[in-house]
Amino acid sequence: MLPLRSFASLRLGVKVGAIQKEKDRLFGGDIWANLVNGFSVVLTPQHLLFVMLGVTIGTAIGVLPGIGPSLTISLLLPVTFGLEPISAFVMFGGIFYGAMYGGSTTSILVNTPGESSSVVTAIDGFQMAKKGRGGAALATAAIGSFFAGTFATLMLMLMAPLLVRFALQFGAPEYFALMLLALSAVTGLAGQSAPKAFFATLLGLGLGMVGIDLQTGQARFTFGNLNLLGGIDPVMVAIGLFAVGEVFWAAGTLKRTFEETVTLRGSLMMNREEWRRSWPAWARGSVIGFIIGVLPGAGATIASFLSYNAEQRFAKGKAELGQGAIEGVAGPEAANNASAGGALVPLLALGIPGSATTAVMLVAFQIYGLRPGPLLFQQQADLVWGLIASLYIANLALLVLNLPMVRMWIKLLDVPKPVLYAGILTFSLLGVYADTQNTFSMVLLLALGVLGFLLRRYDFPLAPVVLGAVLGPLIEQEFRRSLAISVNDYSVFFTRPLALVLMTLVIMSFLVPLFNAIWKASRRRAAVSAGAVGEIED
Amino acid sequence: MRRVRTLPLMALLSLLVASALLAGCTTMPAAAPVEQAAATEAAPEEAAAPAEAAAGAALAPTAGGFPSKAIQIMAPANPGGGWDTTARLLAQTLTESGISPVPVEVFNVPGAGGTIGLAQLVSQNAGDPYTMMMMGRVMVGSILTNQSPVTLAETTPLARLTAEYEIIVVPANSPYQTMADLVAAFQADPKSIAWAGGSAGGTDHILVGQIAKAVGVAPEGVNYIAYSGGGEAAAAILGGQVAAGVSGVGEWADFIASGEMRPLAVSSAERLGALPDVPTLTESGVDVVLLNWRGVVGPPNLNEEDKAWLIAALTAANESEQWQEILATNGWDDVFQTGDDFAATLAEDNATISTVLKEIGLIE
């Protein structure tokens, strides 16, 4: 919760009058009247049809590994040429939110995240599924996504101008500190062995280094291979290590181990205890996800890891995290959905795309002859408010679509394993090829699968590799940008107020677990020397 | 019993397979008729333009029967960038204004400043008139910095389409009021001016290198901060994180219009119609003119007949009302050139860019 507190105090520091003026400039008047207008634009049979189409496609591509919303929207662009812009945009909005809903399904049920933003969900989600609580995990993901999506849309509507100003405060040193904070989540992903987690993180950071260096244009770790110049997409790392690695693992052990998975234990939906534990996680995840989403370039994956990090510190069931705690699903799933809503803030208020998907939406705006930017809210009020209204509708539609599907998805566990794993392998390869149109990427995916198999064989945790691959390039670029802008003055990380706050959090989040461990160890020693064996269990 | 229970799941899975095939499939010939039908329902002003243009007859196929299926334009970058946008707008114009008798589609081959796409075009599409590639001046630079084994000399230059001049801006609260102020500070302490722009070795970086050289600052001493897109760079400028920013004129037009960025100079030879109050670099005492263009090349070994057809189609697209409107909306200049003229431009730019990249220290 600590990061939130610091953000909140910052928010209060801004003068209220200035906010109102900024709001008026952007929105041109009363928000609620505009919203009613937005609903009246969208609530026509034709537009509702497109919202439904969008959420259905979005859910489907979310489930499929490798095919993300940015690819889907760019493929659908030509189909929408002749449509009214509003029809196209409400559909894209549905796809955007829907993809975040669908991503959790395979993560939870078969430990094969289809995007990097649902990697962290697999950790506790899959454990829950093994214990027969897969239905509850899917439900908390769906309801949490609804909660977070609605929260993010509301914030987008009420706070967009203010948040944009806040996001602009983020320079390279702040981003660097934020990325370090996200990296500190690795301390909680360690599992059995800290050195192994450390190695896995370094491996991920190394994978992130491959390709052309943005600041100098020089190729690194490409071994003269042209195909590696573009770098290795973290999404591919996630699918390769988890999905393909899981397939290889299953192929290698299927005949020898008899791991009995329980399809269902207790009720299909969440029980009272699970509801009680999900609420605070959804709330934390929503706020973290939204703030991260607003910052251009941070994205859903970082939001989900930061949320997991927060759960490790604040969740009631934090001791259980890693072994199937519902907070480990509820928080990150809320966070990645909220970040989708957050990413629309810089797009609509400034015309700055904060993610791959919003970059494609920017192209869509241009194809319709619209220029998103500081003036969009005034010049295209119907479109913008229609889009916002459709996001509320899309969220509701997704909940209605996804909750009944839990019953059906859970049957995925009954599918014979050979069929299931063959399907996963096919879809992973198909998805990666569709995204890059390059056969090399399929070879790379299989190579990453072998790497995933080996890491699993020797008990290395996989999530830190993905986290490293996502954060590596960002940490490095922001570090070098900070030093270039400050002309090699390292104090820049501690003299800017926001950076200082974030750096303090970073240091605390690395040191607190360390002190905890030392304290526990010394207490144990004291207990042992005192002969009070009964007090060891803490 | 079990078979019955898994039936809905199987049905859903097959639906997923179907949607995956739809998503994975880049050829969508079915799209064209849908567009025509839906266009009539669109807002009146949107529907009017294509309907008028559609009156013009489609180009007749060549004697060899080209084209008989959909033509594809490769955007050698991720969806969302400049090449992708231009490719999609071009495909839209060719299809909607009725110039092409077959649908024109866009697909993306991202990576390495377009050199991955270039390598694919040259190695896999030789002689295939159904694949064109969108590219631009930036690709000339990335071929050099990436030491790409494949160069543009192996492609068939078809047409140069759009151009955009560069603009130099500072944050609204910057102490620098004119280009001369900025240059003075730059000369006094080159490192104190952090320039934000696109990736290293790209057009923005090259412009800064040329400015440095023109005002007597060693190009390798430039403090250039590369951002992976115009959006990220814009955020850095709006937040006052950097001293100055460089980009295409159109990209930040709205920030300039709303007063959040102050334009100091443009890289054109004469002042631009859209920004009559912004002086050129030359006027400000910096002797640099830079034109950033985008164009279309074909694969190697095209036969003359197919090449002529493609050039005719691109010429018709360039002359269409719809394209001229697109140019105006985006603030792009019409610098249309075809075939050999375009090839000459390519060679000329290659020489200039390689000199500047050497001076900046990006290539040896």
Interface residues (C-beta under 8 A of the other chain):
Chain A: I57 A60 I61 V63 L64 I67 S70 L71 T72 I73 S74 L75 L77 P78 V79 F81 G82 L83 E84 P85 A167 L168 Q169 F170 G171 A172 G211 I212 D213 L214 Q215 T216 G217 Q218 A219 L226 N227 L229 G230 P296 G297 P346 L350 G351 I352 P353 G354 A356 A359 V360 L362 V363 Q366 I367 Y368 G369 R371 G373 P374 L375 M405 M408 W409 K411 L412 D414 V415 G423 F427 L430 G431 Y433 A434 T436 Q437 N438 R481 A484 I485 V487
Chain B: R2 R5 T6 P8 L9 L12 L13 L15 L16 S19 A20 A23 G24 T26 M28 A31 V34 E35 Q36 A37 A38 A39 E41 A42 A43 E46 N78 P79 G80 G81 D84 T85 R88 L89 A91 Q92 T95 E96 E105 V106 F107 N108 V109 P110 G111 A112 G113 T115 I116 A119 Q120 S142 T145 N146 Q147 S148 P149 K191 S192 A194 S199 A200 G201 N223 I225 A226 Y227 S228 G229 G231 E232 A234 A235 A236 L238 G239 Q241 V242 A253 D254 F255 A257 S258 E260 E325 I326 T329 N330 L362
